[in-house]
Amino acid sequence: MKIPGISRLRGVVRRVENRLAPSGLILLYHRVTELGSDPWSLCVSPQHFAEHLEVLQKLGVTVPLQQMNHTLQSGKRLERQVVVTFDDGYADNLHNAKPLLERYGIPATIFLTTGYMVQEEEFWWDELDRILLQPGCLPSVLSLSVSGRNYKWELSKDGDYSEQDYQYNRRLNWKKKNISSIRHSIYYSLYKLLYSLPKHERAHLIDQIRIWAGASTQVRPTHCTLTQSQMLELAQGELIEIGAHTITHPFLATLPSQAQQEEITSSKTLLEEILERRITSFAYPHGNFGSETKTIVQEAGFSCACSTTTGNVRKNSDRYALPRVVVEDWDGDEFARRLSVYGFVGAGSQIS
Ligand SMILES: [Zn+2]
């Protein structure tokens, strides 16, 4: 639960800290697009993304991730720097984000989940959205056996989910759950049950849910991940660095070390083979890692790794657990206000 007084206090503490010592900031985006349903608030609209970039351009402090990393590595004073990153590897990063990054001349690192690049499928959380959160009829009861336990969900009034129901609920997300939407409560409880399972177990359960729903495996054009050739196109030019984000997007710390090794090194090797250049930046899926994970990432030859812990990057930050700030679909003014909390003041967007 968020207590307003506490978050205001945290903001004040951050401002004081930033006045005392210059610091960096790494922004975390996922998608630049507009969707009807966005249960994890992953999308920033192209209009808002352009406004963010305008604010950043005015600040004049954006640098590539590896430049910030070199400063940390050398132990030099960290100037005020902002880095833009994207996780997962959605196709809209090429179609919508890249042209805007080029327009404003702002560099970015895009962390790719390589398994989804070679296989034509939606991310599993998107597939659950397609099955559960779109309008249409579903059978009234869903029964599943997960890790030896039986679960049963009744859809009752939400079995028949009209376009009107969809429109009414579509703005719900992980922060604004509404228990009157049975579809959403099932979505989030399934996510909770499935996220830490090994990929094959999760895939097997999603197959069962898909069969129960009578749904296809057809990938929606709005939820495409980057293909190999699109990734090459994305990496062209000077502005975009490609980083690794594992093969299957697992919770790494839940895996045995051999499997962690495979996820981390194979995603790096594949990207290096395709791009014919070294891949040195890594981002932990779901921000999840343990001390062993960090060691594997380091030994695999990555020079830094991004987490999802919120905060500024400071001179003594761990280069294998760099904090980031998740960006939401804010307009330029709100984005500038959020940046000011982290010490980047004076970028009032004044968007016309
Ligand atoms: Zn991710």
Boltz pocket constraint, residues with backbone or C-beta under 6 A from the ligand:
constraints:
  - pocket:
      binder: B
      contacts: [[A, 87], [A, 88], [A, 245], [A, 249], [A, 284], [A, 285], [A, 286]]
      max_distance: 6.0
